[in-house]
Amino acid sequence: MSEPQRARVVFRGRVQGVGFRYTARAIASGFAVTGYVENEPDGSVELVAEGERAEVEAFITAVAREMAAYIRTSDVHWGRATGEFESFGVRFAR
């Protein structure tokens, strides 16, 4: 088994006010991932997911496919998982 990975994805486009966060949370229930999805003040959506790399990649692909009509760009940054999350959920503005 490989070391768990963390992906931070920033989606840009018309990604707020279209159910993006709740769709991502629903999709996450079908994958072995933890983390969160959150609206950002600049109009983007940040998604952080941890798990086995292949599982995280499949999850991100599923979200991107489902929300493709709203996404203009997405940037993915990979790192080592922190293990700080117990589940995947929606975060609200701090």
N, C-alpha and C positions, 0 to 999 in steps of 0.2 A: 504494500500500500504506500502510495506516495505522500509526501508532506502536504497538509492542507494549504491551500492558496487563498489569497484575498484579492478580489477585483474591485476596483473603484471605477464606476462608469458614469460619465456625465453625458446625458442626452440633451440635445438642443433642438429647437424647432417649436412647433405648437404643442408642447408637451405638458403644459399645466391647464387644468380645467377640462380635461378630456378623460378622466378616470385612469390615468397612467399608473399612479401609485397603487390603486386598488387592484388593477389588472395585474401588475407585477406581483403583488402579494398573493393573489389567487394562483398565478402561474408557479410561484415559489413552492406552493403546497405539493406540487408534483415532483419536486427535486430535493435532493439531500443538500440543501444550502441554508445558511443562516445569514442574518444581516438586516439591512433596512433600505428603504427608498424614501426620499424626502424632496419636496420642492425647495428650490433655492431662490433667494431674492432676485437674482438676475434673470429669472424666467426659465432656467434649466431645471432638470431633475437629476439628482445624484442617487445612484444605486450602489450599495456596497454589499458584496456577497462573498461568503467564505464557504469552503468545502474542497473536495477533490477537484483538481483543475478541470477535468473533462466534464464533471457535473456542473460546475460554475459556468463553463463555456456554453454548455447546452442550455442552461437557464437563461443566460444573457441572449443567446440566439433566439430562444422562444419569445422572450419579451420583445426583442427588436422586430421579430416577424409579426407578432400580434399588433404592435403599435407603429408599424412601418409608415402608415399614412401621416403620422404626426411628427416623426423624427426627421430632422434635417441632417444632423451629424451626431456622432457618438465617439467619445474618447475613452479608451480602456487603459487603466494602469494596474499592473500586477505587483503583488508583494506577498510576503509571508503572512499567513493567517494569525490573528491574535487570539482567537478562541473566546472573544468577549461576548459573543451573542449566543443566546439559547434557542432562538427561533428567527424567523424572518417577519418583519413588520413594517408598518408605515410610521415614519417620524413626522412630527409637526414642527413648524417654525419655532426656533428657540427664542 
